[in-house]
């Protein structure tokens, strides 16, 4: 539900702001998002690791309160220090974000950052204590309030300021709800616990976050601003990146499922069980994701015009390139390599690969953006992410001797391409046209799967043991 609300909000914002203002909004958003990366210091990871352990000890609630309050105090101090530094660093930031009038938005940026990191911290308390359903409900309420406020502020004539205000207010309201629900874990007597191990966990998590920065959209947008890429092109990239991410909304949850399946198989059967489960999960993810991307690639223009309006039709060509790189990443088996590295205790290797990919992306951005603008950033980021994925997969194959499902993937690609042919030359637009195309494509793809039978009996048995709902669909192929 949260993903659906997020998609609606993204579409509404793009339609209301238009090309140029969307680029300015994306640039503004980059500042608090980047600050969050560099100031989180792994606090959420510490809570996620340590609270379940403390919950099993004597005086557990007092020990948990001690950790929660101590880290929360640190977070408040970090927020205040960051706000002061941000205020005095405005002239420096203005040199990067030339199209953004920072004095106009500095208070919004500080409040956005403050509510963002506070809400993230409080939700992790409940996640760590396995109150996942409650967190999902609160996050859904947050997004719903955000959407209502966004609609109200747009109706009142506000634009970027209204968007930022809607986010800040919705986060504040749900933060108070979280404090009320979690009052027993925050207020009351405490019992001291040693924090040395917690600091080590936080440092490792912070390092992982820093390393991830190089492959994220924030680095791309900062570099584009530095090289004076027009705001409308930054808006194009923001749409492109957002839409590629939205393609896999129907598959949310598979990552968590894969982690538990990998752990179970590895504990029972060692490397052979891990190899089998990696291959099977990769096949299921490929089966469910690649058809979505292929359809979107063949119909990018009408999808973008339907969702965001004809003013963003130029995004289609960038989206196609970015989506093709994403398909290469998925087909390369990269989607589930990180859980394997964690299970094999090769996290340091995974971080080194990701760090190298981030540096490559930044270097390619610096080389390509001045000459090619948004084309440069799409190619740089898409290529870097794909290369990191393929290198990850090669190391996974080396460590667990997994058999790569090449024949399976070729069958899936063939089914997608053949199913796309009847609709490839139809230039119709609008909701009805898209529905007809989806129906024709879906029928053709399923018919091809019946003919090609890409899933082996072994794969079907694995899917049935892991998730019976997915098996109900996959068993026919």
C-alpha positions as CSV (number, residue, x, y, z in Angstrom):
1,X,0.0,0.0,0.0
2,X,2.8,2.4,0.9
3,X,4.4,1.8,-2.5
4,X,1.1,2.6,-4.3
5,X,0.7,5.9,-2.3
6,X,4.4,6.7,-3.1
7,X,3.8,6.1,-6.8
8,X,0.7,8.3,-6.8
9,X,2.5,11.1,-4.9
10,X,5.4,10.9,-7.4
11,X,3.1,11.2,-10.4
12,X,1.1,14.0,-8.8
13,X,4.2,16.0,-8.1
14,X,5.6,15.6,-11.6
15,X,2.3,16.6,-13.2
16,X,1.9,19.7,-11.0
17,X,5.4,21.0,-11.1
18,X,6.3,20.5,-14.8
19,X,9.8,19.9,-16.2
20,X,11.8,22.8,-14.8
21,X,10.3,23.0,-11.3
22,X,10.5,19.2,-11.0
23,X,14.3,19.4,-11.6
24,X,14.6,22.1,-9.0
25,X,12.5,20.0,-6.5
26,X,14.8,17.0,-7.2
27,X,17.9,19.1,-6.5
28,X,16.4,20.4,-3.2
29,X,15.5,16.8,-2.2
30,X,19.0,15.7,-2.8
31,X,20.3,17.8,0.1
32,X,18.4,16.3,3.0
33,X,18.6,12.8,1.4
34,X,22.4,13.1,1.2
35,X,22.6,14.5,4.7
36,X,20.7,11.5,5.9
37,X,23.2,9.1,4.3
38,X,26.1,10.8,6.0
39,X,24.6,11.4,9.4
40,X,22.7,8.2,10.1
41,X,25.8,6.6,11.6
42,X,24.2,3.2,11.6
43,X,21.8,4.0,14.5
44,X,18.9,2.1,12.9
45,X,21.1,-0.9,12.3
46,X,22.3,-0.8,16.0
47,X,18.6,-0.9,17.1
48,X,17.8,-3.7,14.6
49,X,20.6,-5.9,15.9
50,X,20.7,-5.1,19.6
51,X,17.1,-4.6,20.7
52,X,16.1,-8.3,20.0
53,X,19.1,-9.4,22.1
54,X,18.3,-7.0,24.9
55,X,14.7,-8.1,24.9
56,X,15.8,-11.6,26.1
57,X,17.8,-10.3,29.1
58,X,16.7,-9.6,32.7
59,X,15.4,-6.0,33.0
60,X,15.0,-6.0,29.2
61,X,12.7,-3.0,29.0
62,X,15.1,-0.9,31.1
63,X,18.1,-1.9,29.0
64,X,16.2,-1.2,25.8
65,X,15.2,2.2,27.1
66,X,18.8,3.0,27.8
67,X,20.0,2.2,24.3
68,X,17.0,3.9,22.6
69,X,17.3,7.1,24.6
70,X,21.1,7.3,24.3
71,X,21.0,6.9,20.5
72,X,18.0,9.3,20.2
73,X,19.9,11.9,22.2
74,X,22.9,11.5,19.8
75,X,20.4,11.9,16.9
76,X,19.0,15.1,18.3
77,X,22.5,16.5,18.7
78,X,23.4,15.5,15.2
79,X,20.3,17.2,13.8
80,X,21.1,20.4,15.6
81,X,24.7,20.4,14.5
82,X,23.8,19.6,10.9
83,X,21.2,22.3,10.8
84,X,23.7,24.9,12.0
85,X,26.4,23.7,9.6
86,X,23.8,23.7,6.8
87,X,22.8,27.2,7.5
88,X,26.4,28.5,7.4
89,X,27.3,26.3,4.4
90,X,24.6,27.9,2.2
91,X,27.1,29.9,0.1
92,X,29.1,26.8,-0.7
93,X,25.9,24.8,-1.5
94,X,24.7,27.6,-3.7
95,X,27.8,27.1,-5.8
96,X,26.6,23.5,-6.5
97,X,22.9,24.2,-6.8
98,X,22.9,27.3,-9.0
99,X,19.3,27.1,-10.1
100,X,17.9,26.7,-6.5
101,X,17.3,29.8,-4.4
102,X,18.6,28.1,-1.2
103,X,17.7,31.0,1.2
104,X,14.1,30.5,0.2
105,X,14.1,26.8,1.0
106,X,16.7,26.4,3.8
107,X,14.1,26.1,6.6
108,X,12.2,23.5,4.6
109,X,15.4,21.5,4.0
110,X,16.3,21.6,7.7
111,X,12.8,20.5,8.8
112,X,12.6,17.9,6.0
113,X,15.9,16.4,7.1
114,X,15.0,16.5,10.8
115,X,11.6,14.8,10.5
116,X,13.0,12.3,8.0
117,X,15.7,10.9,10.3
118,X,13.5,11.1,13.4
119,X,10.7,9.1,11.8
120,X,13.2,6.6,10.4
121,X,14.7,6.1,13.9
122,X,11.4,5.6,15.6
123,X,10.0,3.1,13.1
124,X,13.2,1.0,13.5
125,X,12.3,0.5,17.2
126,X,9.2,-1.4,16.2
127,X,10.9,-3.1,13.3
128,X,13.6,-4.5,15.6
129,X,10.9,-5.8,17.9
130,X,9.1,-7.5,14.9
131,X,6.1,-5.2,15.0
132,X,6.3,-5.1,11.2
133,X,2.5,-4.9,10.6
134,X,2.3,-1.9,12.9
135,X,5.1,-0.2,11.1
136,X,3.4,-0.9,7.7
137,X,0.2,0.7,9.0
138,X,2.0,3.8,10.3
139,X,3.9,4.2,7.1
140,X,0.7,3.8,5.1
141,X,-1.0,6.5,7.3
142,X,2.0,8.7,6.8
143,X,1.8,8.4,3.0
144,X,-2.0,8.9,3.0
145,X,-1.7,12.1,5.1
146,X,1.1,13.3,2.8
147,X,-1.1,12.7,-0.2
148,X,-4.1,14.5,1.3
149,X,-1.9,17.5,2.3
150,X,-0.3,17.6,-1.1
151,X,-3.7,17.7,-2.8
152,X,-4.8,20.5,-0.4
153,X,-1.6,22.6,-0.9
154,X,-1.7,22.2,-4.6
155,X,-5.4,23.4,-4.6
156,X,-4.2,26.4,-2.6
157,X,-1.6,27.2,-5.3
158,X,1.5,26.1,-3.5
159,X,4.1,24.1,-5.4
160,X,7.6,23.1,-4.2
161,X,7.0,24.7,-0.7
162,X,3.7,22.9,-0.5
163,X,5.3,19.5,-1.3
164,X,8.0,19.9,1.3
165,X,5.4,21.1,3.9
166,X,3.2,18.2,3.2
167,X,6.0,15.8,3.9
168,X,7.2,17.6,7.0
169,X,3.7,17.8,8.5
170,X,2.8,14.1,7.8
171,X,6.1,13.0,9.3
172,X,5.6,15.1,12.4
173,X,2.1,13.8,12.9
174,X,3.1,10.1,12.6
175,X,6.2,10.7,14.7
176,X,3.9,11.8,17.6
177,X,1.9,8.6,17.0
178,X,5.0,6.5,17.2
179,X,6.2,8.2,20.4
180,X,2.8,7.5,22.0
181,X,2.7,3.9,20.9
182,X,6.4,3.4,21.9
183,X,6.2,5.4,25.2
184,X,7.0,2.2,27.2
185,X,10.3,1.8,25.3
186,X,11.2,5.5,25.6
187,X,10.1,6.8,29.0
188,X,10.8,5.4,32.4
189,X,13.7,4.0,34.4
190,X,16.7,2.7,32.6
191,X,19.5,0.1,33.2
192,X,22.9,0.9,31.6
193,X,24.4,-1.4,29.0
194,X,27.8,-1.5,27.4
195,X,27.8,0.2,24.0
196,X,31.2,-0.7,22.6
197,X,29.8,-3.5,20.4
198,X,26.9,-1.2,19.3
199,X,29.3,1.5,18.2
200,X,31.2,-1.1,16.1
201,X,27.9,-2.3,14.5
202,X,27.0,1.4,13.7
203,X,30.4,2.1,12.2
204,X,30.1,-0.8,9.9
205,X,26.6,0.2,8.8
206,X,27.6,3.8,8.3
207,X,30.5,2.6,6.1
208,X,28.1,0.6,4.0
209,X,25.8,3.7,3.6
210,X,28.7,5.9,2.6
211,X,29.8,3.4,0.0
212,X,26.3,3.2,-1.4
213,X,26.2,6.9,-2.0
214,X,28.3,6.7,-5.2
215,X,25.7,4.5,-7.0
216,X,22.7,6.5,-5.8
217,X,20.6,9.2,-7.5
218,X,21.8,11.8,-5.0
219,X,25.4,11.8,-6.3
220,X,24.1,11.9,-9.9
221,X,21.9,15.0,-9.2
222,X,24.7,16.8,-7.3
223,X,27.1,16.3,-10.2
224,X,24.6,17.4,-12.7
225,X,23.9,20.6,-10.7
226,X,27.7,21.3,-10.5
227,X,28.0,21.1,-14.3
228,X,25.0,23.3,-14.8
229,X,22.8,20.7,-16.4
230,X,19.4,22.5,-17.1
231,X,16.8,21.8,-14.3
232,X,14.4,20.3,-16.8
233,X,16.9,17.6,-17.7
234,X,17.5,16.9,-14.0
235,X,13.7,16.5,-13.8
236,X,13.9,14.0,-16.7
237,X,16.5,12.0,-14.9
238,X,14.4,12.1,-11.7
239,X,11.4,10.8,-13.5
240,X,13.5,8.1,-15.2
241,X,15.1,6.9,-12.0
242,X,11.7,6.9,-10.2
243,X,9.9,5.0,-12.9
244,X,12.5,2.3,-13.1
245,X,12.2,1.9,-9.4
246,X,8.4,1.7,-9.6
247,X,8.5,-1.2,-12.0
248,X,9.3,-3.6,-9.3
249,X,6.6,-2.4,-6.8
250,X,4.6,-5.7,-7.3
251,X,7.6,-7.7,-6.2
252,X,8.2,-6.0,-2.9
253,X,8.9,-8.6,-0.2
254,X,10.8,-11.1,-2.3
255,X,14.1,-9.7,-0.9
256,X,13.1,-10.5,2.7
257,X,11.8,-13.9,1.6
258,X,15.1,-14.7,-0.2
259,X,17.1,-13.9,2.9
260,X,15.2,-16.4,5.1
261,X,15.2,-19.1,2.4
262,X,19.0,-18.7,1.8
263,X,19.7,-18.9,5.5
264,X,17.5,-22.0,6.0
265,X,19.0,-23.8,3.0
266,X,22.6,-22.9,4.0
267,X,22.1,-24.0,7.6
268,X,20.8,-27.4,6.4
269,X,22.7,-28.2,3.2
270,X,25.7,-25.8,3.1
271,X,26.9,-24.3,-0.1
272,X,24.9,-26.8,-2.3
273,X,21.6,-25.7,-0.7
274,X,22.6,-22.1,-0.9
275,X,23.5,-22.5,-4.6
276,X,20.2,-24.2,-5.4
277,X,18.1,-21.6,-3.5
278,X,20.0,-18.7,-5.2
279,X,19.3,-20.2,-8.6
280,X,15.7,-20.8,-7.9
281,X,15.0,-17.4,-6.3
282,X,16.8,-15.7,-9.3
283,X,14.6,-17.6,-11.7
284,X,11.4,-16.7,-9.9
285,X,12.4,-13.0,-9.8
286,X,13.4,-13.0,-13.4
287,X,10.1,-14.6,-14.4
288,X,8.1,-12.0,-12.5
289,X,10.2,-8.8,-13.2
290,X,11.7,-9.1,-16.8
291,X,8.2,-9.2,-18.5
292,X,7.3,-5.9,-16.7
293,X,10.5,-4.2,-17.9
294,X,10.2,-5.5,-21.5
295,X,6.7,-4.3,-21.8
296,X,7.7,-0.9,-20.4
297,X,10.6,-0.6,-22.8
298,X,8.4,-1.3,-25.8
299,X,5.7,1.1,-24.6
300,X,7.8,3.7,-22.7
301,X,6.4,6.7,-24.4
302,X,2.7,6.1,-23.9
303,X,3.2,4.9,-20.3
304,X,5.2,8.1,-19.5
305,X,2.7,10.4,-21.2
306,X,-0.2,8.6,-19.5
307,X,1.3,8.8,-16.0
308,X,3.2,12.1,-16.2
309,X,1.8,14.0,-19.2
310,X,3.1,14.7,-22.7
311,X,5.5,17.3,-21.3
312,X,7.7,14.4,-20.1
313,X,7.6,12.4,-23.4
314,X,11.3,13.0,-23.8
315,X,12.0,10.8,-20.8
316,X,11.0,7.8,-22.8
317,X,14.4,7.4,-24.5
318,X,16.3,7.8,-21.3
319,X,14.0,5.4,-19.5
320,X,14.5,2.7,-22.2
321,X,18.3,2.9,-21.8
322,X,18.1,2.8,-18.0
323,X,15.6,-0.1,-18.1
324,X,17.8,-2.1,-20.4
325,X,20.7,-1.8,-18.0
326,X,18.3,-2.8,-15.2
327,X,17.3,-5.9,-17.2
328,X,21.0,-6.8,-17.7
329,X,21.5,-6.5,-13.9
330,X,18.5,-8.8,-13.2
331,X,19.5,-11.3,-16.0
332,X,23.0,-11.3,-14.6
333,X,21.6,-12.7,-11.4
334,X,22.7,-9.6,-9.3
335,X,19.4,-9.1,-7.5
336,X,20.2,-11.6,-4.7
337,X,24.0,-11.6,-4.4
338,X,24.2,-9.4,-1.3
339,X,22.3,-11.9,1.0
340,X,24.7,-14.6,-0.2
341,X,27.8,-12.4,0.7
342,X,26.3,-11.8,4.2
343,X,25.6,-15.5,4.8
344,X,29.2,-16.5,3.6
345,X,30.6,-13.7,5.8
346,X,32.0,-12.0,2.7
347,X,30.5,-8.6,3.4
348,X,33.8,-6.8,3.2
349,X,34.2,-8.1,-0.4
350,X,30.7,-6.9,-1.3
351,X,31.5,-3.5,0.1
352,X,34.7,-3.3,-1.9
353,X,32.9,-4.1,-5.1
354,X,30.1,-1.6,-4.4
355,X,32.7,1.1,-3.5
356,X,34.6,0.5,-6.8
357,X,31.3,0.7,-8.6
358,X,30.4,4.0,-6.9
359,X,33.8,5.5,-7.8
360,X,33.4,4.3,-11.4
361,X,29.9,5.9,-11.5
362,X,31.2,9.2,-10.2
363,X,34.2,9.3,-12.5
364,X,32.0,8.4,-15.6
365,X,29.5,11.1,-14.5
366,X,32.3,13.7,-14.3
367,X,33.6,12.7,-17.8
368,X,30.2,12.3,-19.6
369,X,27.9,14.9,-18.0
370,X,29.7,18.0,-19.2
371,X,29.4,16.8,-22.8
372,X,26.2,14.7,-22.9
373,X,24.1,16.0,-20.0
374,X,21.4,13.6,-18.9
375,X,22.5,11.1,-21.5
376,X,25.8,10.9,-19.7
377,X,24.4,10.3,-16.3
378,X,21.9,7.6,-17.6
379,X,24.7,5.7,-19.3
380,X,27.2,6.2,-16.4
381,X,24.8,5.0,-13.7
382,X,23.2,2.2,-15.7
383,X,26.6,0.8,-16.8
384,X,28.1,1.1,-13.3
385,X,25.1,-0.6,-11.6
386,X,25.1,-3.4,-14.2
387,X,28.8,-4.0,-13.9
388,X,28.7,-4.1,-10.1
389,X,25.8,-6.7,-10.4
390,X,27.7,-8.9,-12.9
391,X,30.9,-8.8,-10.8
392,X,28.9,-9.7,-7.7
393,X,27.3,-12.6,-9.6
394,X,30.8,-13.9,-10.7
395,X,32.0,-14.0,-7.1
396,X,28.8,-15.8,-6.0
397,X,29.4,-18.4,-8.7
398,X,33.0,-18.8,-7.6
399,X,32.2,-19.3,-3.9
400,X,29.1,-21.5,-4.1
401,X,29.6,-23.1,-7.5
402,X,26.1,-22.2,-8.6
403,X,24.8,-23.2,-12.0
404,X,23.7,-20.1,-13.8
405,X,20.1,-20.4,-15.3
406,X,21.1,-19.2,-18.8
407,X,18.6,-21.4,-20.8
408,X,15.8,-20.4,-18.5
409,X,16.5,-16.7,-19.0
410,X,16.8,-17.1,-22.8
411,X,13.4,-18.7,-22.8
412,X,11.9,-15.8,-20.7
413,X,13.5,-13.2,-23.0
414,X,12.2,-15.0,-26.1
415,X,8.7,-15.2,-24.6
416,X,8.7,-11.5,-23.8
417,X,10.0,-10.4,-27.2
418,X,7.5,-12.6,-29.1
419,X,4.6,-11.4,-26.9
420,X,5.7,-7.8,-27.6
421,X,5.5,-8.1,-31.4
422,X,1.7,-7.7,-31.8
423,X,1.7,-4.4,-29.9
424,X,5.1,-3.0,-30.9
425,X,3.8,-0.9,-33.8
426,X,0.6,0.3,-32.2
427,X,1.0,4.0,-31.4
428,X,-2.3,4.3,-29.6
429,X,-2.4,6.2,-26.3
430,X,-4.6,6.6,-23.3
431,X,-5.8,4.3,-20.5
432,X,-7.9,2.0,-22.7
433,X,-5.1,1.5,-25.2
434,X,-2.6,0.6,-22.4
435,X,-5.1,-1.9,-20.9
436,X,-5.6,-3.5,-24.3
437,X,-1.8,-3.7,-24.8
438,X,-1.3,-5.2,-21.4
439,X,-4.0,-7.8,-22.1
440,X,-2.5,-8.8,-25.5
441,X,1.0,-8.9,-24.1
442,X,0.0,-10.8,-21.0
443,X,-1.9,-13.4,-23.1
444,X,1.0,-13.8,-25.5
445,X,3.6,-14.1,-22.8
446,X,1.6,-16.7,-20.8
447,X,1.0,-18.7,-24.1
448,X,4.7,-18.7,-24.8
449,X,5.5,-19.9,-21.3
450,X,3.1,-22.8,-21.8
451,X,5.0,-23.7,-25.0
452,X,8.5,-23.1,-23.7
453,X,8.0,-24.5,-20.1
454,X,11.1,-22.6,-18.7
455,X,10.7,-23.8,-15.1
456,X,12.1,-27.2,-14.3
457,X,10.3,-29.6,-11.9
458,X,13.0,-28.9,-9.4
459,X,12.3,-25.2,-9.6
460,X,8.6,-25.7,-9.2
461,X,9.2,-27.8,-6.1
462,X,11.4,-25.1,-4.6
463,X,8.8,-22.4,-5.3
464,X,6.1,-24.5,-3.7
465,X,8.2,-25.0,-0.6
466,X,9.0,-21.3,-0.4
467,X,5.8,-19.6,-1.3
468,X,2.6,-21.3,-2.2
469,X,1.0,-18.1,-3.6
470,X,3.8,-17.7,-6.2
471,X,3.7,-21.4,-6.9
472,X,-0.1,-21.2,-7.8
473,X,1.0,-19.0,-10.7
474,X,4.4,-20.6,-11.5
475,X,3.4,-24.3,-11.5
476,X,1.9,-24.0,-15.0
477,X,5.2,-23.1,-16.6
